[in-house]
Amino acid sequence: MRADLHTHSSVSDGTEPPAVVIRRAAEAGLDVVALTDHDTVGGQREAAGALPPGLTLVPGAELSCRMEGHSVHLLAYLFDPENDALAGELAEIRESRLHRARAMVNKLAELGVPVTWEQVSEIAGGGVVGRPHIARAMIETGVVSSVDEAFTPRWIGPGGPAHVARYALDPVKAIRLVRAAGGVTVLAHPRGAERGWQIPDEVIADLAAVGLTGIEINHPQQGDRERQLLGELAHSLGLAPSGGSDDHGALTGFRIGSEIAPDGGYEALVSQAAGARPVTGS
C-alpha cells in the first residue's frame, strides 16, 4: 500500500490545483493520497471529483499550532468538516493568516521592498494566504532568489524585520478538537532538519497521552537516524507510523510520492477514525 499522507494544493500554499495534485498522485503510482492543505478543507471536493479508478483520497488538513513559543504542525485526517467547534477554529486561523499577511506586506513596504497586496493575492489565487505566497512575490520582484532566503531572519523568518506572529492552536486543544470531530491526528515532521525546534520525546509522549494518533516518520527533512528513533518512539507509545512527501508542487520540486507511510500506518489511522471515510475513485 503506497500512501502519501502529506500533500498541499493551491488552496493553501501549494502551486497546483487539487485536481492536478490527484493526477500527479496517480502518475506517481500511489494507492492512497491525503490532501492536507493548511487550516482548510476547501480543496477536498475538487480532489474527490478528480479521483481515477483505484486511487483513494484521505481528506485532511494541516493544523497550525504553537507550543512553548514554537511552531508545531498537526496533520488531521478523516474528521467531520461540519463540526462547529473545529470549523470555527480553522476559520479563525485563516482569518489570522490574512491579517498577518497584510501586515507583513506593509512591513516589507516600509523596508523598501516593492511587494504589493494585490500581487500576493494574485499568487494565492483565492487560497489560504501564507508566507510562501509573500516569498514568491519577493522572488518576482528580485529581492530574494528563493523561498528559503525569504524565510530567513533577514526578511520574513522568525525574528525578521517583516515577520508577524499569528494565531495558532495549542496542540493539546487541537488534538481534542479533532478527536471530538471523529478524526485522527499525526504530529508532522517533529525532527525535520529545517526546523528550529526538535520536538522532544517527552513532549510527544504528553501529546500521545491526550489522544495523538500517530507520528510522521517518513518525511524529506528527516534522515535515517531520526526515522529510526521516531519509529522506536512510535512503537513504545502505541502511535501509528505515518509519512508523506509534504509536496507543495513547484516549491518542493514536484515530489509527490517520494515518501510514503510505513507498512500498516495508513490502516492504523483509518481504523481509529469515525468522522469521515476515505474516498476511492471509480
C-alpha positions as CSV (number, residue, x, y, z in Angstrom):
1,M,0.0,0.0,0.0
2,R,1.7,3.2,-1.2
3,A,0.2,6.0,0.8
4,D,1.5,9.6,0.7
5,L,-0.3,11.2,3.6
6,H,1.0,14.8,3.4
7,T,0.4,16.9,0.3
8,H,-0.7,20.5,-0.4
9,S,-2.5,22.3,-3.3
10,S,-3.0,25.8,-4.4
11,V,-6.0,26.0,-1.9
12,S,-3.2,26.8,0.6
13,D,0.5,27.2,-0.3
14,G,1.0,24.6,-2.9
15,T,1.3,25.6,-6.6
16,E,-1.1,23.1,-8.3
17,P,-4.9,22.9,-8.1
18,P,-6.3,19.9,-6.1
19,A,-7.3,18.1,-9.3
20,V,-3.7,18.3,-10.6
21,V,-2.4,17.0,-7.2
22,I,-4.6,14.0,-7.7
23,R,-3.4,13.4,-11.2
24,R,0.2,13.6,-10.2
25,A,-0.5,11.2,-7.3
26,A,-1.9,8.7,-9.8
27,E,1.1,9.2,-12.1
28,A,3.4,8.5,-9.1
29,G,1.8,5.1,-8.7
30,L,0.2,5.8,-5.3
31,D,-2.7,3.8,-3.9
32,V,-3.6,6.5,-1.3
33,V,-3.0,10.2,-1.1
34,A,-4.0,12.7,1.6
35,L,-4.7,16.3,0.7
36,T,-3.7,18.3,3.8
37,D,-3.9,21.9,3.0
38,H,-3.1,24.4,5.8
39,D,-6.1,25.0,8.0
40,T,-8.6,24.4,5.3
41,V,-10.6,21.6,3.6
42,G,-11.5,23.8,0.7
43,G,-9.9,21.6,-1.9
44,Q,-11.4,18.3,-0.9
45,R,-14.5,18.3,-3.2
46,E,-12.4,19.1,-6.3
47,A,-9.8,16.4,-5.3
48,A,-12.5,13.8,-4.8
49,G,-14.1,14.6,-8.1
50,A,-10.8,14.1,-9.9
51,L,-10.0,10.6,-8.5
52,P,-9.3,8.0,-11.1
53,P,-10.3,4.4,-10.5
54,G,-8.2,2.7,-7.8
55,L,-6.8,5.8,-6.2
56,T,-8.0,6.6,-2.6
57,L,-8.2,10.1,-1.2
58,V,-7.9,10.7,2.6
59,P,-9.5,14.1,3.4
60,G,-7.4,16.1,5.8
61,A,-5.8,19.4,6.8
62,E,-2.5,20.5,8.4
63,L,-3.3,22.5,11.5
64,S,-1.2,25.4,12.6
65,C,-0.3,25.1,16.3
66,R,2.1,26.7,18.8
67,M,3.7,25.3,21.9
68,E,6.2,26.9,24.2
69,G,6.7,29.6,21.6
70,H,7.5,27.1,18.9
71,S,5.5,26.2,15.7
72,V,4.0,22.8,15.8
73,H,2.1,21.2,12.9
74,L,-0.6,18.6,13.2
75,L,-1.9,16.6,10.3
76,A,-5.6,15.9,10.9
77,Y,-7.5,13.3,8.9
78,L,-11.0,12.0,8.5
79,F,-12.7,14.4,10.8
80,D,-16.3,15.7,10.3
81,P,-15.7,19.0,8.4
82,E,-19.1,20.3,9.6
83,N,-18.1,20.0,13.3
84,D,-18.8,23.5,14.6
85,A,-16.0,23.7,17.1
86,L,-13.3,22.6,14.7
87,A,-14.6,24.5,11.8
88,G,-14.7,27.7,13.9
89,E,-11.1,27.3,15.0
90,L,-10.0,26.7,11.4
91,A,-11.8,29.8,10.3
92,E,-10.2,31.9,13.0
93,I,-6.7,30.6,11.9
94,R,-7.4,31.5,8.3
95,E,-8.6,35.0,9.3
96,S,-5.4,35.5,11.3
97,R,-3.3,34.3,8.4
98,L,-5.0,37.0,6.2
99,H,-4.3,39.8,8.7
100,R,-0.8,38.6,9.3
101,A,0.0,38.5,5.5
102,R,-1.3,42.1,5.1
103,A,0.8,43.3,8.0
104,M,3.9,41.5,6.6
105,V,3.4,43.2,3.2
106,N,3.1,46.5,4.9
107,K,6.4,45.9,6.8
108,L,8.1,44.9,3.6
109,A,6.9,48.2,2.0
110,E,8.4,50.1,4.9
111,L,11.7,48.3,4.2
112,G,11.6,49.4,0.6
113,V,10.6,46.0,-0.8
114,P,8.2,46.6,-3.8
115,V,5.7,43.8,-2.9
116,T,2.0,44.7,-3.1
117,W,-1.0,43.0,-1.5
118,E,-2.6,42.7,-5.0
119,Q,0.5,40.8,-6.1
120,V,0.4,38.4,-3.2
121,S,-3.4,37.9,-3.6
122,E,-2.9,37.0,-7.2
123,I,-0.3,34.5,-6.4
124,A,-2.5,32.9,-3.7
125,G,-5.3,32.7,-6.3
126,G,-8.1,32.7,-3.7
127,G,-6.4,30.1,-1.5
128,V,-5.4,30.5,2.2
129,V,-2.7,33.2,2.1
130,G,0.6,32.2,3.7
131,R,4.2,33.2,3.9
132,P,5.2,31.2,0.8
133,H,2.9,33.5,-1.3
134,I,4.7,36.5,0.1
135,A,8.1,34.8,-0.6
136,R,7.1,34.1,-4.2
137,A,6.2,37.8,-4.6
138,M,9.6,38.7,-3.2
139,I,11.2,36.4,-5.8
140,E,9.1,38.0,-8.6
141,T,10.4,41.5,-7.6
142,G,14.0,40.2,-7.4
143,V,14.5,40.9,-3.7
144,V,15.4,37.2,-3.0
145,S,16.3,34.3,-5.1
146,S,14.4,31.6,-3.2
147,V,11.6,30.9,-0.7
148,D,14.3,29.7,1.8
149,E,16.1,33.0,1.5
150,A,12.9,34.9,2.2
151,F,12.2,32.8,5.3
152,T,15.5,33.8,7.0
153,P,15.6,36.3,9.9
154,R,16.7,38.9,7.4
155,W,13.2,39.1,5.9
156,I,10.1,37.2,6.9
157,G,11.5,34.4,9.1
158,P,11.0,34.5,12.9
159,G,12.8,37.5,14.3
160,G,13.0,39.1,10.9
161,P,12.0,42.8,10.4
162,A,9.0,41.9,8.4
163,H,7.9,38.9,10.4
164,V,4.5,39.0,12.1
165,A,3.1,36.4,14.6
166,R,-0.4,34.9,14.1
167,Y,-3.0,33.0,16.0
168,A,-2.3,29.3,16.4
169,L,-3.9,26.5,18.4
170,D,-2.4,24.8,21.4
171,P,-1.7,21.3,20.1
172,V,-3.4,19.7,23.0
173,K,-6.6,21.7,22.2
174,A,-6.2,20.8,18.5
175,I,-5.9,17.1,19.2
176,R,-9.0,17.2,21.4
177,L,-11.0,19.2,18.8
178,V,-10.1,16.7,16.0
179,R,-11.0,13.7,18.2
180,A,-14.3,15.3,19.1
181,A,-15.0,15.6,15.3
182,G,-14.2,11.9,14.8
183,G,-10.8,12.4,13.3
184,V,-7.2,11.3,14.0
185,T,-4.0,13.4,14.3
186,V,-0.4,12.9,13.3
187,L,2.5,15.0,14.5
188,A,4.1,16.4,11.4
189,H,7.9,16.3,10.8
190,P,8.8,16.6,14.5
191,R,12.5,16.2,13.7
192,G,12.8,18.0,10.4
193,A,16.3,19.1,9.6
194,E,15.0,22.6,8.7
195,R,13.0,23.1,11.9
196,G,14.2,25.4,14.6
197,W,12.8,23.2,17.3
198,Q,13.3,19.4,17.5
199,I,10.2,18.2,19.4
200,P,11.5,16.3,22.5
201,D,10.3,12.7,23.2
202,E,8.7,13.8,26.5
203,V,6.5,16.3,24.6
204,I,5.5,13.7,22.1
205,A,4.6,11.4,25.0
206,D,2.5,14.1,26.6
207,L,0.6,14.6,23.3
208,A,0.1,10.8,23.0
209,A,-1.4,10.8,26.4
210,V,-4.1,13.3,25.3
211,G,-5.0,11.5,22.1
212,L,-2.4,12.0,19.4
213,T,-2.8,9.1,17.0
214,G,0.5,9.0,15.1
215,I,3.9,10.4,14.2
216,E,5.2,11.4,10.8
217,I,8.3,9.2,10.5
218,N,9.0,9.3,6.8
219,H,9.5,12.9,5.6
220,P,12.0,14.5,3.3
221,Q,13.6,16.6,6.1
222,Q,14.1,13.7,8.4
223,G,17.2,11.5,8.0
224,D,17.7,7.8,8.6
225,R,18.7,8.2,12.2
226,E,15.7,10.5,13.0
227,R,13.4,8.0,11.3
228,Q,14.8,5.1,13.3
229,L,14.4,6.9,16.6
230,L,10.9,8.2,15.8
231,G,9.9,4.6,14.8
232,E,11.1,3.3,18.1
233,L,9.2,6.1,19.9
234,A,6.0,5.4,18.0
235,H,6.2,1.8,18.8
236,S,6.8,2.4,22.5
237,L,3.8,4.9,22.7
238,G,1.4,2.9,20.6
239,L,1.3,5.5,17.9
240,A,0.7,4.9,14.2
241,P,3.8,5.4,12.0
242,S,3.0,7.8,9.2
243,G,4.7,9.5,6.3
244,G,4.4,11.7,3.3
245,S,6.2,13.9,0.8
246,D,4.9,17.3,2.1
247,D,4.7,18.1,-1.6
248,H,4.0,21.8,-2.5
249,G,4.3,21.4,-6.2
250,A,6.9,23.6,-7.8
251,L,8.1,24.9,-4.4
252,T,9.3,21.5,-3.5
253,G,10.3,20.0,-6.8
254,F,7.0,18.1,-7.5
255,R,8.0,15.3,-5.1
256,I,4.6,13.7,-4.5
257,G,5.1,10.0,-3.8
258,S,8.7,10.4,-2.9
259,E,7.8,9.5,0.7
260,I,5.1,7.1,1.9
261,A,3.8,5.9,5.2
262,P,5.4,2.8,6.8
263,D,3.6,-0.5,6.4
264,G,0.4,-0.6,8.4
265,G,0.4,3.2,9.2
266,Y,-2.4,4.1,6.9
267,E,-4.6,1.2,8.0
268,A,-4.0,2.1,11.7
269,L,-5.1,5.7,11.2
270,V,-8.2,4.8,9.2
271,S,-9.2,2.2,11.8
272,Q,-9.3,4.8,14.5
273,A,-11.3,7.5,12.6
274,A,-15.1,7.9,12.8
275,G,-15.8,11.4,11.4
276,A,-15.4,10.7,7.7
277,R,-14.2,7.9,5.4
278,P,-11.6,7.7,2.6
279,V,-12.9,8.2,-0.9
280,T,-11.9,5.8,-3.7
281,G,-12.2,6.7,-7.4
282,S,-14.5,4.5,-9.5
